[in-house]
């Protein structure tokens, strides 16, 4: 396994209250002293690139709430060795920012979209901003932040009714709609019985759109498995992190917004790189830490389907 992918949470703030991530509307710590500064993120990514990191994804919270996000993109894209720079967003602020982000060097975006009907979107996110998200999707396609991927976390009794409508988007748009198995990370984010296995999701889609054929997806370095509906312009992906374990195929590390490196979303172990940065540690010390985490990742296997009590908002989606 070649571990070459770093997910960087740039803020724990968010402007939505999604059921599986931020049900109580926690506003996070903002971009204050606990959050990594632009120069600190740049340094960690630069040293990560020297250790073999080639792909970086900016996440949150909601990364487009960070005031210096465009400047960060401009700096990260110039780091030798970084071949792919992408961003995951809820899409609310994407339309007015997409062109500037593309010009800064951002290559592509993933957009969280858990419903295509306004009442369900309001229920899932606590907002009436579906039109903004769809506008962001279309703007991303227009300016070339592609491939555009739409991520849906499926929860029974909440948005299972939306999966066919979401899949239909691929019939006429060159997007990839990806269905993610819900895995509660704390008792606050919903009942365990909201889980829907992706086999069930696929059957529901095929009953309406016909059989799905295996498909190739560019820059598909993650755990998603892709298919295409008959005659579709886009693809449908399934990320089955609960019904299967894909640790041996996982190539990613996570850097949290408050400066912790985690070998896995569900790992208990994390490493405080911010403490080293702010204590004046040299590049060699931080590079050694990155190398140690990379070696640990190569032997890491998840032992449970969910870590105990953490909010995705605080770690990065």
HELIX and SHEET records of a PDB file:
HELIX    1   1 UNK A   38  UNK A   50  1                                  13    
HELIX    2   2 UNK A   63  UNK A   65  5                                   3    
HELIX    3   3 UNK A   69  UNK A   76  1                                   8    
HELIX    4   4 UNK A   94  UNK A  104  1                                  11    
HELIX    5   5 UNK A  118  UNK A  125  1                                   8    
HELIX    6   6 UNK A  130  UNK A  143  1                                  14    
HELIX    7   7 UNK A  160  UNK A  162  5                                   3    
HELIX    8   8 UNK A  163  UNK A  172  1                                  10    
HELIX    9   9 UNK A  187  UNK A  189  5                                   3    
HELIX   10  10 UNK A  192  UNK A  194  5                                   3    
HELIX   11  11 UNK A  198  UNK A  209  1                                  12    
HELIX   12  12 UNK A  247  UNK A  249  5                                   3    
HELIX   13  13 UNK A  273  UNK A  278  1                                   6    
HELIX   14  14 UNK A  283  UNK A  298  1                                  16    
HELIX   15  15 UNK A  312  UNK A  315  1                                   4    
SHEET    1   A12 UNK A 213  UNK A 214  0                                        
SHEET    2   A12 UNK A 225  UNK A 228 -1                                        
SHEET    3   A12 UNK A 235  UNK A 239 -1                                        
SHEET    4   A12 UNK A 175  UNK A 181  1                                        
SHEET    5   A12 UNK A 148  UNK A 154  1                                        
SHEET    6   A12 UNK A 108  UNK A 112  1                                        
SHEET    7   A12 UNK A  84  UNK A  89  1                                        
SHEET    8   A12 UNK A  55  UNK A  59  1                                        
SHEET    9   A12 UNK A   5  UNK A   9  1                                        
SHEET   10   A12 UNK A 252  UNK A 255  1                                        
SHEET   11   A12 UNK A 260  UNK A 262 -1                                        
SHEET   12   A12 UNK A 271  UNK A 272 -1                                        
END                                                                             
